[in-house]
Amino acid sequence: MCTVKSLQQQMTLILKGKVEYPSKEAIRLMMHILDVDEIWIMLHQDEVIANVAKGISLAKKRAENIPLEYITKKVSFYSENFFIDYGALIPRPETELLIDEVVSTMGNLDADINIMEVGVGSGVISIILAKKLKNANIFAVDISDDALKIAQKNIALFGMQDRIKLCKSSLLDGMPKNIDYVVSNPPYIAYDAKLEKNLDYEPKEALFGGDIGCEILLELLEQCFFKHIKHVSCEMGYDQKETVEAFVSGHNGLDVRFYKDLSHHNRGFTITKR
Ligand SMILES: C[S@@+](CC[C@H](N)C(=O)[O-])C[C@H]1O[C@@H](n2cnc3c(N)ncnc32)[C@H](O)[C@@H]1O
């Protein structure tokens, strides 16, 4: 026999020294296995439960640095819940700023616009943009079959099949006509960067952008320039501002505006063709 309180204690002990907030993560895992909210756990500490082996096994997985989101198959982004699994990058909070950047560049939220997302991953950017921009049509691509499957599932969960079309393609290769706006959170980490252990579980093609990190980003910007895209908004590494500035000054007729993340690091930009 095991109570909620006792399982919570056992799971916290397994996570101690392995994750930053063992008690909080134990509660998150318990919410997942018992399908309850945090308040229920607080109010039912003496309740006897059956899912003990499952709880212990999930805590052990988490202690091996497997991201919580891959264990629970859930991720919160822009105050919405999405499905997530191995094969797609776990959306990061700073990427919410990329959405705000696109929306503020657009100004008119009712505009008829054709947006292309390059590197759709789990689909969160395209889905939130489609929710915010009611008349936008979105064409989203990725090179990863696994990511496309996860995006497809999220698009169906949000009933967005009519608004977001998915396609397997690299950068702008499969671009349809009349795209006004390209948005991307491309892989931008250098191959030799030292990474935290939990990143070991995320897809390499979602993280690494080349020897210096920004090769895929620069290739995307080059393709957008030659295809006369009006606006391009991208997330970037905090140390890639100078590279983007050099690209803009090396190409005629472009303006750029950068934005910072909540830690005041340069985190992304919008390039607009005059
Ligand atoms: C940093 S992840 C972003 C995922 C998602 N948009 C997000 O923000 O959570 C980059 C994505 O780009 C995809 N990708 C990498 N190279 C690509 C390419 N050449 N063309 C299209 N997508 C690519 C990866 O598979 C990955 O899903």
The ligand as an ORCA input file, in Angstrom:
! r2SCAN-3c Opt
* xyz 0 1
  C      15.070     24.737    -33.706
  S      13.926     23.584    -34.415
  C      12.443     24.566    -34.387
  C      11.189     23.763    -34.248
  C       9.919     24.594    -33.975
  N       9.645     25.511    -35.062
  C      10.056     25.354    -32.652
  O      10.351     26.561    -32.690
  O       9.900     24.726    -31.599
  C      14.446     23.609    -36.093
  C      13.636     22.741    -37.036
  O      14.179     22.935    -38.362
  C      14.208     21.691    -39.029
  N      15.218     21.811    -40.105
  C      16.569     21.647    -40.034
  N      17.129     21.864    -41.233
  C      16.112     22.186    -42.080
  C      16.051     22.511    -43.474
  N      17.149     22.558    -44.233
  N      14.843     22.774    -44.037
  C      13.709     22.724    -43.283
  N      13.701     22.423    -41.947
  C      14.892     22.149    -41.376
  C      14.520     20.681    -37.945
  O      14.134     19.390    -38.329
  C      13.718     21.259    -36.781
  O      12.413     20.713    -36.730
*
